[in-house]
Amino acid sequence: MHLTNLQIQLAARPIGFPKLTDFQAVETANPVPAEGELLLETLWLSVDPYMRGRMSDAKSYAEPVKLGEVMVGGTVNRVVESKADGFKAGDIVAGFSGWQRYAIANPKQLRKLDPTLAPISTALGVVGMPGLTAYFGLLDVCDPKAGETVVVSGAAGAVGSIVGQIAKIKGCRVVGIAGTNDKVKWLVEEMGFDAAYNYKDTPNHLAKLRQLCPNGIDVYFDNVGGVITDAAMIHMNVHARVAICGQISQYNLEQPEMGPRMLGMLIVKRAKVQGLLVTDYMARWGEGTKELGGWLKSGKLKYEETIVDGLEKAPEAFLAMLRGENTGKMLVRVEGN
């Protein structure tokens, strides 16, 4: 056990795209658990797009991180010391301990992991929050039917790559949108997408979607927003369903992006558009985890991880994820893991 606790704290609220100087690394005293609590050591840390919103003080669905506070984030941890029933030193758990080496946790905020069932890092990816977001966002919000066309933006990310594979399991035709030719190749050759394209070298998204989706779009799973979503909305079929999971193209803009107002298309197409927060489904996470785990074990579901080593590198990993440099889930492997 280290003599001090390394924390990555929010040092400044970003203007536009975040910078490394918006974070600060601070050594603090190691925390001590009280009765009923656990002392945890972080093994894996997740960095995710939603964290950009938590760095802002704008009103949203969750409280912002205060300046000088530890950055929020999902974690996989090892129990160092237990003063709670049902847990012992050495147990592996998943929770939200944030960007720090050690943390105190209430057992009610954790789920115990079995390292023999799957690599523990998957609790932050394919069978964790990203996988559950894909599962409930696609199946509950969009209700895909066999033979329908599903389009996924941000398709090579942690959520999008799982969305596309679940859609294939359900018998759909799946088209992905990603940011490099290598990712496009990976989606088609490794993840089983029927087609994909690189948005960065596509000047006309509407024409590209018309080419790749000759029968229109029945389901659009949106992780990106902006001009890609404008084009997808125009190409929707009657009674299409749209899940708004993320708007990463908009998160770092200093001024709101002006664009077409697409609400009229919802009348023409009698389409449904619904925002998505996976926390709304927490009562059913057990169901989703069981289904995802079964697909993973049977080989129907694949995953990719982009790993950065060292807690001190968490800000760099976060910025790389916002730039789209990851394939699949971006993770930080903390020192000592």
C-alpha positions in Angstrom: 0.0 0.0 0.0 1.3 3.4 -0.9 2.1 5.9 1.9 -0.2 8.6 0.3 -3.3 8.8 -1.8 -2.9 10.2 -5.3 -6.0 12.2 -6.5 -6.7 13.8 -9.8 -8.8 16.8 -9.1 -10.6 19.4 -11.2 -8.5 22.5 -11.2 -10.4 24.7 -13.7 -13.6 24.7 -15.7 -12.8 24.2 -19.4 -13.6 26.7 -22.0 -14.0 24.8 -25.2 -11.9 21.6 -25.5 -10.4 20.7 -22.0 -6.7 21.1 -21.4 -4.3 19.1 -19.2 -4.1 22.2 -16.9 -7.8 21.8 -16.1 -6.7 19.0 -13.9 -4.3 18.8 -10.9 -2.6 15.8 -9.3 -2.6 16.0 -5.5 -1.0 13.7 -2.9 -3.2 13.5 0.2 -3.3 11.3 3.4 -4.6 7.8 2.9 -8.3 7.6 4.0 -9.3 5.4 7.0 -12.6 3.5 6.9 -15.2 3.8 9.7 -17.4 1.0 10.9 -19.5 -0.2 8.0 -17.1 1.1 5.3 -14.5 -0.3 3.0 -11.1 1.0 2.0 -10.6 0.4 -1.7 -7.6 0.5 -4.0 -8.3 1.4 -7.6 -7.3 -1.1 -10.2 -9.1 0.2 -13.3 -10.5 3.6 -14.1 -13.0 4.4 -16.8 -13.0 7.7 -18.8 -16.2 8.6 -20.5 -17.8 11.4 -22.6 -20.3 12.3 -19.8 -17.4 13.5 -17.7 -17.0 16.6 -19.9 -20.5 17.7 -18.8 -19.6 17.2 -15.1 -16.6 19.6 -15.5 -19.1 22.4 -16.4 -21.2 24.2 -13.8 -24.1 24.4 -16.2 -27.3 22.9 -14.8 -27.7 19.3 -15.9 -29.0 15.9 -14.9 -26.1 15.5 -12.3 -24.3 17.8 -10.0 -21.0 19.2 -11.4 -17.7 18.4 -9.9 -16.6 21.2 -7.7 -13.2 22.8 -8.2 -10.7 21.0 -6.1 -12.8 17.8 -5.9 -11.8 14.4 -7.2 -12.9 13.8 -10.8 -15.9 11.4 -11.0 -15.5 8.0 -12.7 -16.4 4.4 -12.7 -13.8 2.1 -11.2 -12.8 -1.5 -10.5 -11.2 -1.8 -7.1 -9.6 -4.3 -4.7 -10.8 -4.2 -1.0 -7.8 -3.3 1.1 -9.6 -3.2 4.5 -13.2 -4.1 5.3 -15.2 -2.9 8.3 -18.4 -4.1 6.7 -20.2 -7.4 6.7 -20.1 -9.5 3.5 -16.7 -8.1 2.2 -13.1 -9.1 3.0 -9.7 -7.9 2.0 -8.9 -9.0 -1.6 -12.5 -8.9 -2.9 -12.8 -7.2 -6.3 -15.7 -4.7 -6.6 -17.0 -2.2 -9.2 -18.2 1.2 -8.2 -17.7 4.9 -8.7 -14.6 5.8 -6.6 -13.4 8.4 -9.1 -9.9 9.4 -10.1 -7.9 8.4 -7.0 -5.6 5.6 -5.8 -7.6 4.9 -2.6 -11.2 5.6 -1.6 -13.7 5.0 1.1 -16.9 3.3 0.0 -20.3 2.2 1.4 -20.9 -1.4 0.4 -24.4 -0.5 -0.9 -22.7 1.5 -3.7 -20.7 -1.4 -4.9 -21.2 -4.7 -6.8 -18.9 -7.6 -6.1 -17.1 -9.1 -9.2 -16.1 -12.7 -9.9 -12.7 -12.5 -11.7 -13.2 -16.1 -12.9 -16.2 -15.2 -15.1 -14.6 -12.4 -17.2 -11.6 -10.0 -17.1 -12.4 -7.5 -14.4 -11.9 -4.6 -16.7 -15.1 -5.6 -18.6 -17.1 -4.4 -15.6 -16.3 -0.9 -16.9 -17.0 -1.8 -20.6 -18.9 -4.6 -22.3 -20.7 -5.8 -19.2 -20.6 -2.5 -17.4 -22.1 0.9 -17.9 -21.3 1.2 -21.6 -22.7 -2.3 -22.4 -25.8 -1.6 -20.3 -26.3 1.7 -22.1 -26.2 -0.1 -25.4 -28.5 -2.8 -24.2 -31.3 -0.7 -22.8 -30.8 2.1 -25.3 -31.2 -0.1 -28.3 -33.7 -2.7 -27.0 -35.9 -0.6 -24.8 -35.8 2.8 -26.5 -35.6 1.6 -30.1 -37.2 -1.9 -30.1 -35.4 -3.1 -33.2 -37.1 -5.7 -35.4 -35.3 -8.3 -37.6 -34.7 -7.0 -41.1 -34.7 -3.3 -40.0 -31.8 -1.0 -40.7 -29.9 0.3 -37.7 -27.4 3.2 -38.0 -25.0 3.9 -35.1 -22.9 7.1 -34.8 -19.7 6.9 -32.7 -19.9 3.2 -33.7 -16.3 2.3 -32.8 -16.6 3.6 -29.2 -17.5 1.6 -26.1 -21.2 2.0 -26.5 -21.6 2.1 -30.2 -19.6 -1.0 -30.9 -21.9 -3.0 -28.5 -25.1 -1.4 -30.0 -24.2 -2.6 -33.4 -23.4 -6.1 -32.3 -26.7 -6.4 -30.3 -28.6 -5.2 -33.4 -26.9 -8.0 -35.4 -27.9 -10.5 -32.7 -31.5 -9.3 -33.2 -31.3 -9.8 -37.0 -30.9 -6.2 -38.2 -28.8 -4.7 -40.9 -26.3 -2.4 -39.2 -24.4 0.6 -40.5 -21.7 2.3 -38.4 -20.2 5.8 -38.6 -16.6 6.2 -37.2 -13.7 8.5 -37.5 -10.9 6.6 -39.2 -10.5 4.1 -42.0 -9.0 1.6 -39.6 -12.1 1.8 -37.4 -14.4 1.4 -40.4 -12.4 -1.8 -41.3 -12.6 -3.0 -37.7 -16.4 -2.5 -37.5 -17.0 -4.5 -40.6 -14.4 -7.2 -40.3 -14.2 -7.7 -36.5 -17.5 -6.5 -35.1 -19.8 -7.8 -37.9 -21.3 -4.5 -39.1 -22.8 -4.8 -42.6 -21.3 -1.4 -43.6 -19.5 1.6 -42.2 -18.0 4.8 -43.3 -15.5 7.4 -42.1 -17.3 10.7 -41.4 -14.1 12.7 -41.6 -13.6 12.1 -45.3 -17.3 12.2 -46.2 -18.4 15.6 -47.5 -22.1 14.6 -47.9 -23.6 12.5 -45.1 -27.0 12.4 -46.6 -25.7 10.9 -49.9 -23.5 8.4 -48.0 -26.4 7.3 -45.9 -28.7 7.0 -48.9 -26.0 4.8 -50.5 -25.5 2.5 -47.5 -29.1 2.5 -46.4 -31.1 2.0 -49.6 -34.2 1.1 -47.6 -34.0 4.0 -45.2 -33.2 4.1 -41.5 -35.5 2.4 -39.0 -33.3 2.9 -35.9 -30.7 5.6 -35.3 -28.5 5.3 -32.2 -27.0 8.8 -31.7 -23.7 9.2 -29.8 -22.5 12.2 -31.8 -25.1 14.8 -32.8 -24.4 17.7 -35.2 -24.5 17.4 -39.0 -24.4 13.5 -39.0 -27.6 13.4 -37.0 -29.2 16.0 -39.2 -28.6 13.7 -42.2 -29.8 10.6 -40.4 -33.1 12.4 -39.4 -33.8 13.3 -43.0 -33.3 9.7 -44.1 -35.6 8.1 -41.4 -38.4 5.8 -42.4 -41.9 6.2 -41.1 -42.1 5.2 -37.5 -38.4 5.3 -37.0 -37.0 5.3 -33.5 -34.0 7.5 -32.4 -32.1 7.1 -29.1 -30.1 10.2 -28.1 -27.2 8.7 -26.0 -24.6 11.4 -26.6 -23.8 14.6 -28.5 -20.0 14.5 -28.3 -19.6 16.7 -31.4 -21.2 19.5 -29.3 -19.6 19.1 -25.9 -16.5 21.3 -26.5 -18.0 24.1 -28.6 -17.6 27.6 -27.2 -20.7 28.7 -29.1 -23.7 26.5 -29.9 -23.6 25.1 -33.4 -26.3 26.4 -35.7 -28.0 23.8 -37.8 -31.3 22.6 -39.4 -34.3 22.4 -37.2 -35.4 18.8 -37.7 -38.5 18.6 -35.6 -40.7 18.8 -38.7 -39.3 15.5 -39.8 -40.8 13.8 -36.7 -44.3 14.8 -38.0 -43.6 13.6 -41.6 -42.1 10.3 -40.4 -44.2 9.9 -37.2 -40.9 9.1 -35.6 -39.9 8.8 -31.9 -36.9 10.5 -30.4 -35.9 9.7 -26.8 -33.0 10.7 -24.6 -31.2 8.0 -22.7 -29.6 7.8 -19.3 -28.6 4.3 -18.2 -29.1 5.2 -14.6 -32.9 5.2 -15.3 -32.6 1.4 -15.7 -30.6 0.6 -12.5 -33.4 -1.6 -11.2 -32.8 -3.8 -14.2 -29.0 -3.8 -14.4 -28.9 -7.4 -13.2 -31.0 -8.4 -16.2 -28.8 -6.5 -18.7 -25.6 -7.8 -17.1 -26.8 -11.4 -17.3 -27.8 -11.1 -21.0 -24.6 -9.3 -22.0 -22.4 -11.8 -20.1 -24.2 -14.7 -21.8 -23.6 -13.2 -25.2 -19.9 -12.5 -24.3 -19.4 -16.1 -23.1 -21.0 -17.6 -26.2 -18.9 -15.5 -28.6 -21.8 -13.5 -29.9 -20.4 -10.3 -28.4 -16.8 -9.0 -28.8 -15.1 -6.1 -27.3 -11.9 -4.0 -27.6 -10.1 -2.0 -25.0 -7.7 1.0 -25.4 -5.5 1.0 -22.3 -3.4 3.8 -20.8 -1.1 2.9 -17.9 -0.9 5.0 -14.7 -3.4 7.1 -12.7 -1.4 10.2 -13.4 -2.2 9.7 -17.1 -6.0 9.8 -16.6 -6.3 13.4 -17.9 -4.4 12.4 -21.1 -6.6 9.3 -21.6 -9.7 11.5 -21.1 -8.6 14.0 -23.7 -7.6 11.2 -26.1 -11.1 9.7 -25.7 -12.7 13.1 -26.5 -10.6 13.3 -29.7 -11.8 9.8 -30.7 -8.4 8.1 -30.4 -9.8 5.0 -28.7 -11.2 1.9 -30.3 -13.8 0.4 -28.0 -13.5 1.2 -24.3 -10.9 3.7 -23.1 -9.5 2.6 -19.7 -6.8 3.6 -17.3 -4.9 0.8 -15.7 -3.8 2.1 -12.4 -0.3 1.5 -11.0 0.1 -1.7 -9.1 -2.7 -3.6 -11.0 
